[in-house]
């Protein structure tokens, strides 16, 4: 029996055709890539999924929360459009709160992707 994904991952692309989240993931250690990838895959398969893997940040903006090496926390912000999970921004969280610049960047990219649609 084949298990079907509920969402398909897509990467946000800048006007220059860069994929910031893909670039971020490429520099992680193999162990950290595996951890973040497993959490993203859980969202693909089980959406909607809640805390502790996913936390809602804003209207149509969520983050995947992954523990990686050295007790660090990786965050991958995403939005959902139709059957797509669009990875918008990723960073290593260093404080309890999501940094304002990271939150603003995630919201800006979400707006670009959704373009007024819900």
C-alpha positions as CSV (number, residue, x, y, z in Angstrom):
1,X,0.0,0.0,0.0
2,X,1.4,3.3,-1.1
3,X,1.2,6.2,1.4
4,X,0.2,9.4,-0.4
5,X,1.6,12.8,0.5
6,X,-0.9,15.4,1.5
7,X,1.4,18.3,0.5
8,X,4.2,18.5,-2.0
9,X,7.3,20.6,-1.1
10,X,8.2,23.6,-3.2
11,X,11.0,26.1,-2.6
12,X,10.4,29.8,-2.7
13,X,12.4,31.4,-5.6
14,X,13.7,34.9,-5.6
15,X,13.6,37.1,-8.7
16,X,17.1,35.9,-9.4
17,X,15.8,32.3,-9.3
18,X,17.7,31.6,-6.1
19,X,16.2,29.2,-3.6
20,X,17.2,30.5,-0.2
21,X,15.9,27.5,1.9
22,X,17.5,25.0,-0.4
23,X,20.8,26.9,-0.1
24,X,20.4,27.0,3.7
25,X,19.8,23.2,3.8
26,X,22.8,22.4,1.6
27,X,25.3,23.8,4.2
28,X,23.9,21.8,7.1
29,X,25.7,18.7,8.2
30,X,24.4,15.4,6.8
31,X,23.0,14.6,10.3
32,X,21.2,17.9,10.5
33,X,19.9,17.6,6.9
34,X,18.4,14.3,7.9
35,X,16.7,15.7,11.0
36,X,15.2,18.7,9.2
37,X,14.2,16.6,6.2
38,X,12.4,14.1,8.4
39,X,10.4,16.9,10.0
40,X,9.5,18.5,6.6
41,X,8.5,15.0,5.4
42,X,6.2,14.6,8.4
43,X,4.4,17.8,7.5
44,X,4.1,16.6,3.9
45,X,2.6,13.3,5.0
46,X,0.5,14.3,8.0
47,X,-0.7,17.9,7.2
48,X,-2.3,19.5,9.2
49,X,0.1,18.7,12.0
50,X,0.7,20.7,15.2
51,X,3.1,21.4,18.0
52,X,5.9,20.4,18.6
53,X,6.7,19.9,14.9
54,X,4.8,22.8,13.5
55,X,3.9,26.1,15.1
56,X,1.6,28.7,13.5
57,X,3.3,32.1,13.4
58,X,0.7,34.3,11.5
59,X,-2.2,34.0,9.1
60,X,-1.1,31.3,6.5
61,X,2.5,31.2,8.0
62,X,3.9,28.3,9.9
63,X,7.3,27.0,10.9
64,X,8.8,23.5,11.1
65,X,10.7,23.2,14.3
66,X,13.7,20.9,14.1
67,X,16.3,20.1,16.8
68,X,19.7,19.8,15.3
69,X,23.2,19.2,16.6
70,X,24.7,21.1,19.5
71,X,21.2,21.7,21.0
72,X,20.4,24.2,18.2
73,X,17.0,24.7,16.8
74,X,16.4,25.1,13.0
75,X,13.3,26.8,11.9
76,X,11.8,26.5,8.4
77,X,9.0,29.0,7.6
78,X,6.4,27.9,5.1
79,X,3.0,28.6,3.7
80,X,0.5,26.3,2.1
81,X,-1.1,27.0,-1.3
82,X,-3.4,24.3,-2.6
83,X,-1.5,21.0,-2.3
84,X,1.9,22.7,-2.0
85,X,4.0,23.4,1.1
86,X,6.2,26.4,0.0
87,X,9.4,26.7,2.0
88,X,10.0,30.4,2.4
89,X,12.8,31.0,4.9
90,X,15.1,29.0,7.2
91,X,17.4,30.0,10.0
92,X,19.0,28.7,13.2
93,X,17.1,30.1,16.2
94,X,19.3,31.6,18.9
95,X,16.8,33.2,21.2
96,X,13.4,32.3,22.6
97,X,11.5,34.7,20.3
98,X,11.6,34.5,16.5
99,X,13.8,37.4,15.5
100,X,11.9,40.4,14.0
101,X,13.9,40.4,10.7
102,X,13.3,36.7,10.1
103,X,9.6,37.1,10.8
104,X,9.3,40.0,8.4
105,X,11.2,38.1,5.7
106,X,8.9,35.1,6.1
107,X,5.8,37.3,5.9
108,X,7.1,39.2,2.9
109,X,7.8,36.0,1.0
110,X,4.4,34.6,2.0
111,X,2.8,37.6,0.5
112,X,4.8,37.3,-2.7
113,X,3.8,33.6,-3.0
114,X,0.1,34.0,-2.1
115,X,-0.4,37.3,-3.9
116,X,-3.7,38.1,-2.2
117,X,-5.1,34.6,-2.5
118,X,-6.1,32.4,0.4
